[in-house]
Amino acid sequence: MRAADPDGHPPTDVATSVATGAGQDLERVVRQELTEAGFSVEPSLLTADGGLGVWHDPARGVVVTWGRSAEQLVRYSTIRDAVQLALRTVLVEAGHQVTEDFDGLELIVTS
């Protein structure tokens, strides 16, 4: 294992490993909270119709998407908005910081 840099920061690979571990922990918590709230959370990045995709993106945080086709998302924008509001409400009430990305098609959980 490499020593800390002159400023006392851990080596990059250790810092990255810690950040990734924290992100994966946050992903597990988000998955559990959404499942307990009654959402169908898919086990992988690919979502089935109506299920949620949840994964950790090291550059952004934990990403939550609702698995609908682009055509259906546009056609049923009111339903999409209601689902996004429900997701956001569950996550915020659980104490998470949540932002939107890609015009609201993804929710990003950062803590």
Biopython code that builds the backbone (N, CA, C, O; Angstrom):
import numpy as np
from Bio.PDB.StructureBuilder import StructureBuilder

atoms = [
    (1, "MET", "N", (0.845, -1.174, 0.000)),
    (1, "MET", "CA", (0.000, 0.000, 0.000)),
    (1, "MET", "C", (0.887, 1.233, 0.000)),
    (1, "MET", "O", (1.890, 1.285, 0.711)),
    (2, "ARG", "N", (0.515, 2.224, -0.799)),
    (2, "ARG", "CA", (1.290, 3.458, -0.900)),
    (2, "ARG", "C", (1.023, 4.340, 0.303)),
    (2, "ARG", "O", (-0.035, 4.273, 0.928)),
    (3, "ALA", "N", (2.019, 5.178, 0.614)),
    (3, "ALA", "CA", (1.881, 6.118, 1.727)),
    (3, "ALA", "C", (1.028, 7.300, 1.298)),
    (3, "ALA", "O", (0.832, 7.547, 0.108)),
    (4, "ALA", "N", (0.523, 8.027, 2.292)),
    (4, "ALA", "CA", (-0.260, 9.236, 2.026)),
    (4, "ALA", "C", (0.623, 10.271, 1.343)),
    (4, "ALA", "O", (1.847, 10.234, 1.465)),
    (5, "ASP", "N", (-0.015, 11.205, 0.615)),
    (5, "ASP", "CA", (0.750, 12.268, -0.035)),
    (5, "ASP", "C", (1.226, 13.264, 1.036)),
    (5, "ASP", "O", (0.840, 13.131, 2.198)),
    (6, "PRO", "N", (2.062, 14.265, 0.671)),
    (6, "PRO", "CA", (2.608, 15.204, 1.657)),
    (6, "PRO", "C", (1.548, 15.961, 2.452)),
    (6, "PRO", "O", (1.815, 16.412, 3.565)),
    (7, "ASP", "N", (0.340, 16.104, 1.887)),
    (7, "ASP", "CA", (-0.727, 16.807, 2.607)),
    (7, "ASP", "C", (-1.522, 15.871, 3.516)),
    (7, "ASP", "O", (-2.461, 16.305, 4.183)),
    (8, "GLY", "N", (-1.153, 14.590, 3.547)),
    (8, "GLY", "CA", (-1.832, 13.638, 4.406)),
    (8, "GLY", "C", (-3.023, 12.945, 3.779)),
    (8, "GLY", "O", (-3.698, 12.164, 4.450)),
    (9, "HIS", "N", (-3.309, 13.214, 2.479)),
    (9, "HIS", "CA", (-4.424, 12.553, 1.793)),
    (9, "HIS", "C", (-4.047, 11.120, 1.465)),
    (9, "HIS", "O", (-2.892, 10.852, 1.137)),
    (10, "PRO", "N", (-4.989, 10.194, 1.545)),
    (10, "PRO", "CA", (-4.674, 8.810, 1.186)),
    (10, "PRO", "C", (-4.373, 8.713, -0.301)),
    (10, "PRO", "O", (-4.778, 9.579, -1.077)),
    (11, "PRO", "N", (-3.661, 7.658, -0.703)),
    (11, "PRO", "CA", (-3.402, 7.471, -2.132)),
    (11, "PRO", "C", (-4.710, 7.430, -2.906)),
    (11, "PRO", "O", (-5.739, 7.023, -2.365)),
    (12, "THR", "N", (-4.680, 7.843, -4.157)),
    (12, "THR", "CA", (-5.882, 7.942, -4.974)),
    (12, "THR", "C", (-6.662, 6.639, -5.023)),
    (12, "THR", "O", (-7.889, 6.653, -4.923)),
    (13, "ASP", "N", (-5.971, 5.509, -5.175)),
    (13, "ASP", "CA", (-6.701, 4.251, -5.281)),
    (13, "ASP", "C", (-7.442, 3.912, -3.994)),
    (13, "ASP", "O", (-8.514, 3.308, -4.051)),
    (14, "VAL", "N", (-6.909, 4.278, -2.851)),
    (14, "VAL", "CA", (-7.589, 4.043, -1.578)),
    (14, "VAL", "C", (-8.787, 4.975, -1.463)),
    (14, "VAL", "O", (-9.873, 4.547, -1.071)),
    (15, "ALA", "N", (-8.595, 6.255, -1.805)),
    (15, "ALA", "CA", (-9.690, 7.226, -1.732)),
    (15, "ALA", "C", (-10.822, 6.823, -2.665)),
    (15, "ALA", "O", (-11.995, 6.917, -2.303)),
    (16, "THR", "N", (-10.472, 6.374, -3.861)),
    (16, "THR", "CA", (-11.480, 5.944, -4.824)),
    (16, "THR", "C", (-12.226, 4.728, -4.303)),
    (16, "THR", "O", (-13.444, 4.634, -4.455)),
    (17, "SER", "N", (-11.509, 3.800, -3.690)),
    (17, "SER", "CA", (-12.130, 2.603, -3.144)),
    (17, "SER", "C", (-13.108, 2.959, -2.028)),
    (17, "SER", "O", (-14.198, 2.392, -1.954)),
    (18, "VAL", "N", (-12.724, 3.894, -1.160)),
    (18, "VAL", "CA", (-13.610, 4.322, -0.071)),
    (18, "VAL", "C", (-14.852, 4.989, -0.644)),
    (18, "VAL", "O", (-15.964, 4.714, -0.195)),
    (19, "ALA", "N", (-14.672, 5.883, -1.652)),
    (19, "ALA", "CA", (-15.809, 6.573, -2.260)),
    (19, "ALA", "C", (-16.739, 5.589, -2.948)),
    (19, "ALA", "O", (-17.960, 5.708, -2.847)),
    (20, "THR", "N", (-16.165, 4.618, -3.646)),
    (20, "THR", "CA", (-16.984, 3.618, -4.321)),
    (20, "THR", "C", (-17.755, 2.789, -3.305)),
    (20, "THR", "O", (-18.935, 2.503, -3.509)),
    (21, "GLY", "N", (-17.103, 2.400, -2.211)),
    (21, "GLY", "CA", (-17.773, 1.640, -1.163)),
    (21, "GLY", "C", (-18.931, 2.416, -0.565)),
    (21, "GLY", "O", (-19.999, 1.853, -0.322)),
    (22, "ALA", "N", (-18.726, 3.721, -0.322)),
    (22, "ALA", "CA", (-19.792, 4.564, 0.223)),
    (22, "ALA", "C", (-20.935, 4.679, -0.777)),
    (22, "ALA", "O", (-22.103, 4.654, -0.390)),
    (23, "GLY", "N", (-20.607, 4.806, -2.062)),
    (23, "GLY", "CA", (-21.634, 4.891, -3.104)),
    (23, "GLY", "C", (-22.443, 3.616, -3.196)),
    (23, "GLY", "O", (-23.660, 3.654, -3.377)),
    (24, "GLN", "N", (-21.768, 2.487, -3.071)),
    (24, "GLN", "CA", (-22.473, 1.210, -3.126)),
    (24, "GLN", "C", (-23.352, 1.027, -1.889)),
    (24, "GLN", "O", (-24.434, 0.446, -1.979)),
    (25, "ASP", "N", (-22.893, 1.518, -0.737)),
    (25, "ASP", "CA", (-23.721, 1.470, 0.468)),
    (25, "ASP", "C", (-24.968, 2.327, 0.281)),
    (25, "ASP", "O", (-26.070, 1.914, 0.641)),
    (26, "LEU", "N", (-24.790, 3.534, -0.288)),
    (26, "LEU", "CA", (-25.932, 4.409, -0.537)),
    (26, "LEU", "C", (-26.898, 3.751, -1.515)),
    (26, "LEU", "O", (-28.114, 3.850, -1.350)),
    (27, "GLU", "N", (-26.363, 3.083, -2.530)),
    (27, "GLU", "CA", (-27.228, 2.375, -3.486)),
    (27, "GLU", "C", (-28.061, 1.317, -2.778)),
    (27, "GLU", "O", (-29.260, 1.207, -3.037)),
    (28, "ARG", "N", (-27.455, 0.541, -1.894)),
    (28, "ARG", "CA", (-28.196, -0.491, -1.155)),
    (28, "ARG", "C", (-29.315, 0.130, -0.319)),
    (28, "ARG", "O", (-30.429, -0.391, -0.271)),
    (29, "VAL", "N", (-29.005, 1.252, 0.341)),
    (29, "VAL", "CA", (-30.005, 1.927, 1.178)),
    (29, "VAL", "C", (-31.157, 2.438, 0.318)),
    (29, "VAL", "O", (-32.322, 2.261, 0.674)),
    (30, "VAL", "N", (-30.841, 3.070, -0.812)),
    (30, "VAL", "CA", (-31.871, 3.607, -1.705)),
    (30, "VAL", "C", (-32.743, 2.469, -2.233)),
    (30, "VAL", "O", (-33.969, 2.585, -2.247)),
    (31, "ARG", "N", (-32.122, 1.375, -2.667)),
    (31, "ARG", "CA", (-32.884, 0.220, -3.149)),
    (31, "ARG", "C", (-33.854, -0.284, -2.075)),
    (31, "ARG", "O", (-35.021, -0.553, -2.358)),
    (32, "GLN", "N", (-33.361, -0.407, -0.853)),
    (32, "GLN", "CA", (-34.184, -0.913, 0.246)),
    (32, "GLN", "C", (-35.347, 0.035, 0.537)),
    (32, "GLN", "O", (-36.482, -0.412, 0.703)),
    (33, "GLU", "N", (-35.072, 1.340, 0.600)),
    (33, "GLU", "CA", (-36.127, 2.302, 0.904)),
    (33, "GLU", "C", (-37.214, 2.304, -0.168)),
    (33, "GLU", "O", (-38.402, 2.367, 0.149)),
    (34, "LEU", "N", (-36.809, 2.235, -1.434)),
    (34, "LEU", "CA", (-37.797, 2.233, -2.513)),
    (34, "LEU", "C", (-38.602, 0.935, -2.531)),
    (34, "LEU", "O", (-39.803, 0.948, -2.800)),
    (35, "THR", "N", (-37.945, -0.174, -2.245)),
    (35, "THR", "CA", (-38.647, -1.461, -2.181)),
    (35, "THR", "C", (-39.660, -1.456, -1.038)),
    (35, "THR", "O", (-40.797, -1.898, -1.207)),
    (36, "GLU", "N", (-39.243, -0.955, 0.124)),
    (36, "GLU", "CA", (-40.150, -0.886, 1.272)),
    (36, "GLU", "C", (-41.326, 0.055, 1.017)),
    (36, "GLU", "O", (-42.392, -0.106, 1.610)),
    (37, "ALA", "N", (-41.129, 1.039, 0.132)),
    (37, "ALA", "CA", (-42.211, 1.967, -0.212)),
    (37, "ALA", "C", (-43.165, 1.369, -1.251)),
    (37, "ALA", "O", (-44.172, 1.987, -1.597)),
    (38, "GLY", "N", (-42.848, 0.162, -1.751)),
    (38, "GLY", "CA", (-43.753, -0.516, -2.675)),
    (38, "GLY", "C", (-43.350, -0.477, -4.135)),
    (38, "GLY", "O", (-44.090, -0.961, -4.991)),
    (39, "PHE", "N", (-42.183, 0.095, -4.438)),
    (39, "PHE", "CA", (-41.720, 0.125, -5.824)),
    (39, "PHE", "C", (-41.043, -1.195, -6.178)),
    (39, "PHE", "O", (-40.484, -1.868, -5.311)),
    (40, "SER", "N", (-41.098, -1.556, -7.450)),
    (40, "SER", "CA", (-40.405, -2.725, -7.964)),
    (40, "SER", "C", (-39.024, -2.275, -8.430)),
    (40, "SER", "O", (-38.899, -1.576, -9.436)),
    (41, "VAL", "N", (-37.994, -2.676, -7.699)),
    (41, "VAL", "CA", (-36.624, -2.275, -8.023)),
    (41, "VAL", "C", (-35.939, -3.451, -8.703)),
    (41, "VAL", "O", (-35.818, -4.534, -8.130)),
    (42, "GLU", "N", (-35.497, -3.222, -9.922)),
    (42, "GLU", "CA", (-34.869, -4.275, -10.716)),
    (42, "GLU", "C", (-33.475, -4.592, -10.169)),
    (42, "GLU", "O", (-32.813, -3.709, -9.623)),
    (43, "PRO", "N", (-33.021, -5.847, -10.309)),
    (43, "PRO", "CA", (-31.707, -6.227, -9.794)),
    (43, "PRO", "C", (-30.539, -5.775, -10.663)),
    (43, "PRO", "O", (-29.387, -5.918, -10.255)),
    (44, "SER", "N", (-30.805, -5.237, -11.841)),
    (44, "SER", "CA", (-29.725, -4.812, -12.731)),
    (44, "SER", "C", (-30.032, -3.430, -13.292)),
    (44, "SER", "O", (-31.057, -2.830, -12.968)),
    (45, "LEU", "N", (-29.134, -2.931, -14.134)),
    (45, "LEU", "CA", (-29.329, -1.616, -14.747)),
    (45, "LEU", "C", (-30.517, -1.586, -15.696)),
    (45, "LEU", "O", (-31.167, -0.551, -15.845)),
    (46, "LEU", "N", (-30.800, -2.705, -16.333)),
    (46, "LEU", "CA", (-31.899, -2.767, -17.291)),
    (46, "LEU", "C", (-33.212, -2.891, -16.543)),
    (46, "LEU", "O", (-33.367, -3.760, -15.685)),
    (47, "THR", "N", (-34.154, -2.021, -16.869)),
    (47, "THR", "CA", (-35.430, -2.052, -16.171)),
    (47, "THR", "C", (-36.489, -2.728, -17.020)),
    (47, "THR", "O", (-36.505, -2.603, -18.244)),
    (48, "ALA", "N", (-37.359, -3.437, -16.351)),
    (48, "ALA", "CA", (-38.523, -4.003, -17.023)),
    (48, "ALA", "C", (-39.600, -2.928, -17.014)),
    (48, "ALA", "O", (-39.506, -1.965, -16.253)),
    (49, "ASP", "N", (-40.611, -3.080, -17.842)),
    (49, "ASP", "CA", (-41.687, -2.081, -17.879)),
    (49, "ASP", "C", (-42.235, -1.837, -16.482)),
    (49, "ASP", "O", (-42.713, -2.753, -15.813)),
    (50, "GLY", "N", (-42.155, -0.597, -16.064)),
    (50, "GLY", "CA", (-42.715, -0.208, -14.778)),
    (50, "GLY", "C", (-41.778, -0.354, -13.600)),
    (50, "GLY", "O", (-42.060, 0.179, -12.527)),
    (51, "GLY", "N", (-40.667, -1.065, -13.767)),
    (51, "GLY", "CA", (-39.720, -1.231, -12.669)),
    (51, "GLY", "C", (-38.734, -0.069, -12.607)),
    (51, "GLY", "O", (-38.650, 0.743, -13.529)),
    (52, "LEU", "N", (-37.996, -0.006, -11.515)),
    (52, "LEU", "CA", (-36.993, 1.036, -11.344)),
    (52, "LEU", "C", (-35.605, 0.485, -11.590)),
    (52, "LEU", "O", (-35.285, -0.637, -11.196)),
    (53, "GLY", "N", (-34.788, 1.287, -12.245)),
    (53, "GLY", "CA", (-33.368, 1.002, -12.360)),
    (53, "GLY", "C", (-32.655, 1.849, -11.326)),
    (53, "GLY", "O", (-32.877, 3.057, -11.245)),
    (54, "VAL", "N", (-31.797, 1.218, -10.532)),
    (54, "VAL", "CA", (-31.041, 1.931, -9.505)),
    (54, "VAL", "C", (-29.598, 1.468, -9.597)),
    (54, "VAL", "O", (-29.323, 0.270, -9.525)),
    (55, "TRP", "N", (-28.670, 2.411, -9.756)),
    (55, "TRP", "CA", (-27.248, 2.057, -9.808)),
    (55, "TRP", "C", (-26.409, 3.226, -9.326)),
    (55, "TRP", "O", (-26.854, 4.374, -9.300)),
    (56, "HIS", "N", (-25.170, 2.896, -8.940)),
    (56, "HIS", "CA", (-24.226, 3.910, -8.480)),
    (56, "HIS", "C", (-23.362, 4.362, -9.652)),
    (56, "HIS", "O", (-22.710, 3.549, -10.308)),
    (57, "ASP", "N", (-23.365, 5.653, -9.904)),
    (57, "ASP", "CA", (-22.498, 6.273, -10.907)),
    (57, "ASP", "C", (-21.479, 7.097, -10.120)),
    (57, "ASP", "O", (-21.845, 8.110, -9.524)),
    (58, "PRO", "N", (-20.207, 6.686, -10.104)),
    (58, "PRO", "CA", (-19.214, 7.378, -9.285)),
    (58, "PRO", "C", (-19.114, 8.882, -9.559)),
    (58, "PRO", "O", (-18.722, 9.641, -8.673)),
    (59, "ALA", "N", (-19.455, 9.312, -10.751)),
    (59, "ALA", "CA", (-19.347, 10.733, -11.096)),
    (59, "ALA", "C", (-20.560, 11.547, -10.635)),
    (59, "ALA", "O", (-20.472, 12.768, -10.507)),
    (60, "ARG", "N", (-21.701, 10.871, -10.384)),
    (60, "ARG", "CA", (-22.921, 11.622, -10.067)),
    (60, "ARG", "C", (-23.563, 11.236, -8.746)),
    (60, "ARG", "O", (-24.062, 12.113, -8.040)),
    (61, "GLY", "N", (-23.571, 9.991, -8.393)),
    (61, "GLY", "CA", (-24.249, 9.503, -7.197)),
    (61, "GLY", "C", (-25.071, 8.283, -7.561)),
    (61, "GLY", "O", (-24.749, 7.575, -8.515)),
    (62, "VAL", "N", (-26.116, 8.034, -6.818)),
    (62, "VAL", "CA", (-27.002, 6.901, -7.102)),
    (62, "VAL", "C", (-28.097, 7.393, -8.051)),
    (62, "VAL", "O", (-28.803, 8.359, -7.763)),
    (63, "VAL", "N", (-28.218, 6.711, -9.178)),
    (63, "VAL", "CA", (-29.162, 7.094, -10.228)),
    (63, "VAL", "C", (-30.408, 6.218, -10.102)),
    (63, "VAL", "O", (-30.320, 4.999, -9.951)),
    (64, "VAL", "N", (-31.576, 6.875, -10.167)),
    (64, "VAL", "CA", (-32.862, 6.157, -10.121)),
    (64, "VAL", "C", (-33.633, 6.526, -11.378)),
    (64, "VAL", "O", (-33.849, 7.706, -11.655)),
    (65, "THR", "N", (-34.052, 5.511, -12.143)),
    (65, "THR", "CA", (-34.864, 5.745, -13.338)),
    (65, "THR", "C", (-36.085, 4.838, -13.310)),
    (65, "THR", "O", (-36.078, 3.763, -12.711)),
    (66, "TRP", "N", (-37.116, 5.300, -13.969)),
    (66, "TRP", "CA", (-38.345, 4.520, -14.096)),
    (66, "TRP", "C", (-38.349, 3.906, -15.479)),
    (66, "TRP", "O", (-38.269, 4.628, -16.473)),
    (67, "GLY", "N", (-38.441, 2.584, -15.566)),
    (67, "GLY", "CA", (-38.307, 1.865, -16.825)),
    (67, "GLY", "C", (-39.513, 1.906, -17.720)),
    (67, "GLY", "O", (-40.332, 0.987, -17.719)),
    (68, "ARG", "N", (-39.627, 2.966, -18.482)),
    (68, "ARG", "CA", (-40.666, 3.068, -19.502)),
    (68, "ARG", "C", (-39.976, 3.454, -20.807)),
    (68, "ARG", "O", (-38.904, 4.059, -20.794)),
    (69, "SER", "N", (-40.588, 3.105, -21.920)),
    (69, "SER", "CA", (-40.009, 3.481, -23.205)),
    (69, "SER", "C", (-40.120, 4.991, -23.397)),
    (69, "SER", "O", (-40.986, 5.639, -22.810)),
    (70, "ALA", "N", (-39.242, 5.536, -24.219)),
    (70, "ALA", "CA", (-39.244, 6.989, -24.466)),
    (70, "ALA", "C", (-40.599, 7.451, -24.995)),
    (70, "ALA", "O", (-41.085, 8.517, -24.617)),
    (71, "GLU", "N", (-41.207, 6.654, -25.866)),
    (71, "GLU", "CA", (-42.517, 7.016, -26.427)),
    (71, "GLU", "C", (-43.566, 7.114, -25.319)),
    (71, "GLU", "O", (-44.361, 8.054, -25.294)),
    (72, "GLN", "N", (-43.566, 6.155, -24.416)),
    (72, "GLN", "CA", (-44.531, 6.172, -23.318)),
    (72, "GLN", "C", (-44.257, 7.316, -22.350)),
    (72, "GLN", "O", (-45.195, 7.903, -21.810)),
    (73, "LEU", "N", (-42.975, 7.646, -22.121)),
    (73, "LEU", "CA", (-42.638, 8.741, -21.216)),
    (73, "LEU", "C", (-43.183, 10.063, -21.736)),
    (73, "LEU", "O", (-43.649, 10.896, -20.959)),
    (74, "VAL", "N", (-43.124, 10.254, -23.039)),
    (74, "VAL", "CA", (-43.650, 11.489, -23.624)),
    (74, "VAL", "C", (-45.173, 11.449, -23.643)),
    (74, "VAL", "O", (-45.835, 12.422, -23.282)),
    (75, "ARG", "N", (-45.714, 10.324, -24.064)),
    (75, "ARG", "CA", (-47.160, 10.180, -24.211)),
    (75, "ARG", "C", (-47.892, 10.284, -22.875)),
    (75, "ARG", "O", (-49.002, 10.812, -22.808)),
    (76, "TYR", "N", (-47.280, 9.791, -21.837)),
    (76, "TYR", "CA", (-47.907, 9.781, -20.512)),
    (76, "TYR", "C", (-47.121, 10.648, -19.537)),
    (76, "TYR", "O", (-46.741, 10.198, -18.456)),
    (77, "SER", "N", (-46.886, 11.881, -19.927)),
    (77, "SER", "CA", (-46.042, 12.759, -19.112)),
    (77, "SER", "C", (-46.634, 13.020, -17.727)),
    (77, "SER", "O", (-45.882, 13.190, -16.768)),
    (78, "THR", "N", (-47.945, 13.057, -17.601)),
    (78, "THR", "CA", (-48.562, 13.283, -16.293)),
    (78, "THR", "C", (-48.267, 12.119, -15.354)),
    (78, "THR", "O", (-47.984, 12.325, -14.174)),
    (79, "ILE", "N", (-48.332, 10.902, -15.874)),
    (79, "ILE", "CA", (-48.023, 9.720, -15.061)),
    (79, "ILE", "C", (-46.544, 9.724, -14.698)),
    (79, "ILE", "O", (-46.180, 9.436, -13.558)),
    (80, "ARG", "N", (-45.688, 10.051, -15.669)),
    (80, "ARG", "CA", (-44.256, 10.128, -15.391)),
    (80, "ARG", "C", (-43.989, 11.127, -14.276)),
    (80, "ARG", "O", (-43.214, 10.849, -13.362)),
    (81, "ASP", "N", (-44.627, 12.284, -14.349)),
    (81, "ASP", "CA", (-44.439, 13.314, -13.324)),
    (81, "ASP", "C", (-44.895, 12.815, -11.957)),
    (81, "ASP", "O", (-44.251, 13.094, -10.946)),
    (82, "ALA", "N", (-46.004, 12.080, -11.924)),
    (82, "ALA", "CA", (-46.518, 11.553, -10.656)),
    (82, "ALA", "C", (-45.553, 10.521, -10.061)),
    (82, "ALA", "O", (-45.306, 10.518, -8.855)),
    (83, "VAL", "N", (-45.012, 9.648, -10.915)),
    (83, "VAL", "CA", (-44.056, 8.640, -10.442)),
    (83, "VAL", "C", (-42.798, 9.330, -9.926)),
    (83, "VAL", "O", (-42.293, 8.976, -8.861)),
    (84, "GLN", "N", (-42.283, 10.320, -10.677)),
    (84, "GLN", "CA", (-41.076, 11.036, -10.242)),
    (84, "GLN", "C", (-41.331, 11.755, -8.919)),
    (84, "GLN", "O", (-40.461, 11.767, -8.048)),
    (85, "LEU", "N", (-42.508, 12.352, -8.756)),
    (85, "LEU", "CA", (-42.841, 13.027, -7.507)),
    (85, "LEU", "C", (-42.884, 12.024, -6.347)),
    (85, "LEU", "O", (-42.383, 12.303, -5.258)),
    (86, "ALA", "N", (-43.479, 10.869, -6.589)),
    (86, "ALA", "CA", (-43.542, 9.844, -5.549)),
    (86, "ALA", "C", (-42.140, 9.363, -5.166)),
    (86, "ALA", "O", (-41.828, 9.219, -3.984)),
    (87, "LEU", "N", (-41.296, 9.114, -6.178)),
    (87, "LEU", "CA", (-39.926, 8.685, -5.903)),
    (87, "LEU", "C", (-39.178, 9.740, -5.094)),
    (87, "LEU", "O", (-38.542, 9.433, -4.087)),
    (88, "ARG", "N", (-39.265, 10.988, -5.551)),
    (88, "ARG", "CA", (-38.575, 12.088, -4.874)),
    (88, "ARG", "C", (-39.065, 12.214, -3.425)),
    (88, "ARG", "O", (-38.260, 12.396, -2.511)),
    (89, "THR", "N", (-40.372, 12.117, -3.220)),
    (89, "THR", "CA", (-40.947, 12.252, -1.885)),
    (89, "THR", "C", (-40.424, 11.166, -0.947)),
    (89, "THR", "O", (-40.034, 11.460, 0.183)),
    (90, "VAL", "N", (-40.413, 9.925, -1.403)),
    (90, "VAL", "CA", (-39.909, 8.816, -0.581)),
    (90, "VAL", "C", (-38.453, 9.069, -0.203)),
    (90, "VAL", "O", (-38.070, 8.905, 0.956)),
    (91, "LEU", "N", (-37.647, 9.466, -1.180)),
    (91, "LEU", "CA", (-36.213, 9.646, -0.932)),
    (91, "LEU", "C", (-35.922, 10.848, -0.043)),
    (91, "LEU", "O", (-35.085, 10.763, 0.856)),
    (92, "VAL", "N", (-36.595, 11.956, -0.280)),
    (92, "VAL", "CA", (-36.369, 13.162, 0.532)),
    (92, "VAL", "C", (-36.842, 12.923, 1.968)),
    (92, "VAL", "O", (-36.165, 13.318, 2.917)),
    (93, "GLU", "N", (-37.995, 12.282, 2.127)),
    (93, "GLU", "CA", (-38.485, 12.005, 3.475)),
    (93, "GLU", "C", (-37.588, 11.029, 4.225)),
    (93, "GLU", "O", (-37.601, 10.993, 5.455)),
    (94, "ALA", "N", (-36.807, 10.237, 3.490)),
    (94, "ALA", "CA", (-35.829, 9.340, 4.112)),
    (94, "ALA", "C", (-34.528, 10.076, 4.437)),
    (94, "ALA", "O", (-33.596, 9.487, 4.986)),
    (95, "GLY", "N", (-34.469, 11.376, 4.091)),
    (95, "GLY", "CA", (-33.305, 12.188, 4.444)),
    (95, "GLY", "C", (-32.250, 12.348, 3.363)),
    (95, "GLY", "O", (-31.148, 12.826, 3.634)),
    (96, "HIS", "N", (-32.580, 11.948, 2.136)),
    (96, "HIS", "CA", (-31.601, 12.033, 1.045)),
    (96, "HIS", "C", (-31.672, 13.374, 0.323)),
    (96, "HIS", "O", (-32.712, 14.031, 0.300)),
    (97, "GLN", "N", (-30.549, 13.761, -0.264)),
    (97, "GLN", "CA", (-30.520, 14.901, -1.172)),
    (97, "GLN", "C", (-30.742, 14.352, -2.573)),
    (97, "GLN", "O", (-30.056, 13.424, -3.002)),
    (98, "VAL", "N", (-31.711, 14.935, -3.288)),
    (98, "VAL", "CA", (-32.110, 14.417, -4.592)),
    (98, "VAL", "C", (-32.141, 15.559, -5.599)),
    (98, "VAL", "O", (-32.693, 16.625, -5.325)),
    (99, "THR", "N", (-31.543, 15.329, -6.768)),
    (99, "THR", "CA", (-31.620, 16.270, -7.878)),
    (99, "THR", "C", (-32.108, 15.515, -9.103)),
    (99, "THR", "O", (-32.143, 14.284, -9.109)),
    (100, "GLU", "N", (-32.489, 16.263, -10.152)),
    (100, "GLU", "CA", (-32.938, 15.647, -11.398)),
    (100, "GLU", "C", (-31.871, 15.815, -12.463)),
    (100, "GLU", "O", (-31.099, 16.774, -12.441)),
    (101, "ASP", "N", (-31.835, 14.879, -13.390)),
    (101, "ASP", "CA", (-30.933, 14.938, -14.532)),
    (101, "ASP", "C", (-31.724, 14.499, -15.764)),
    (101, "ASP", "O", (-32.751, 13.831, -15.641)),
    (102, "PHE", "N", (-31.249, 14.871, -16.938)),
    (102, "PHE", "CA", (-31.892, 14.516, -18.206)),
    (102, "PHE", "C", (-33.373, 14.881, -18.208)),
    (102, "PHE", "O", (-34.236, 14.040, -18.459)),
    (103, "ASP", "N", (-33.648, 16.155, -17.922)),
    (103, "ASP", "CA", (-35.018, 16.687, -17.914)),
    (103, "ASP", "C", (-35.949, 15.894, -17.006)),
    (103, "ASP", "O", (-37.119, 15.691, -17.332)),
    (104, "GLY", "N", (-35.438, 15.455, -15.888)),
    (104, "GLY", "CA", (-36.274, 14.755, -14.921)),
    (104, "GLY", "C", (-36.426, 13.268, -15.170)),
    (104, "GLY", "O", (-37.164, 12.601, -14.445)),
    (105, "LEU", "N", (-35.758, 12.733, -16.164)),
    (105, "LEU", "CA", (-35.870, 11.289, -16.438)),
    (105, "LEU", "C", (-35.048, 10.462, -15.474)),
    (105, "LEU", "O", (-35.279, 9.261, -15.331)),
    (106, "GLU", "N", (-34.078, 11.098, -14.803)),
    (106, "GLU", "CA", (-33.273, 10.424, -13.807)),
    (106, "GLU", "C", (-33.288, 11.261, -12.535)),
    (106, "GLU", "O", (-33.227, 12.489, -12.585)),
    (107, "LEU", "N", (-33.370, 10.581, -11.397)),
    (107, "LEU", "CA", (-33.167, 11.230, -10.114)),
    (107, "LEU", "C", (-31.781, 10.823, -9.635)),
    (107, "LEU", "O", (-31.389, 9.661, -9.745)),
    (108, "ILE", "N", (-31.045, 11.791, -9.104)),
    (108, "ILE", "CA", (-29.689, 11.526, -8.614)),
    (108, "ILE", "C", (-29.689, 11.727, -7.105)),
    (108, "ILE", "O", (-30.006, 12.811, -6.616)),
    (109, "VAL", "N", (-29.338, 10.696, -6.384)),
    (109, "VAL", "CA", (-29.275, 10.740, -4.916)),
    (109, "VAL", "C", (-27.802, 10.863, -4.524)),
    (109, "VAL", "O", (-26.976, 10.027, -4.889)),
    (110, "THR", "N", (-27.487, 11.931, -3.767)),
    (110, "THR", "CA", (-26.086, 12.182, -3.422)),
    (110, "THR", "C", (-25.777, 11.973, -1.953)),
    (110, "THR", "O", (-24.607, 11.928, -1.575)),
    (111, "SER", "N", (-26.771, 11.847, -1.134)),
    (111, "SER", "CA", (-26.521, 11.535, 0.291)),
    (111, "SER", "C", (-27.800, 11.032, 0.920)),
    (111, "SER", "O", (-27.819, 10.712, 2.108)),
]
sb = StructureBuilder()
sb.init_structure("model")
sb.init_model(0)
sb.init_chain("A")
sb.init_seg("    ")
for serial, (resi, resn, name, xyz) in enumerate(atoms, 1):
    if name == "N":
        sb.init_residue(resn, " ", resi, " ")
    sb.init_atom(name, np.array(xyz, "f"), 0.0, 1.0, " ", f" {name:<3s}", serial, name[0])
structure = sb.get_structure()
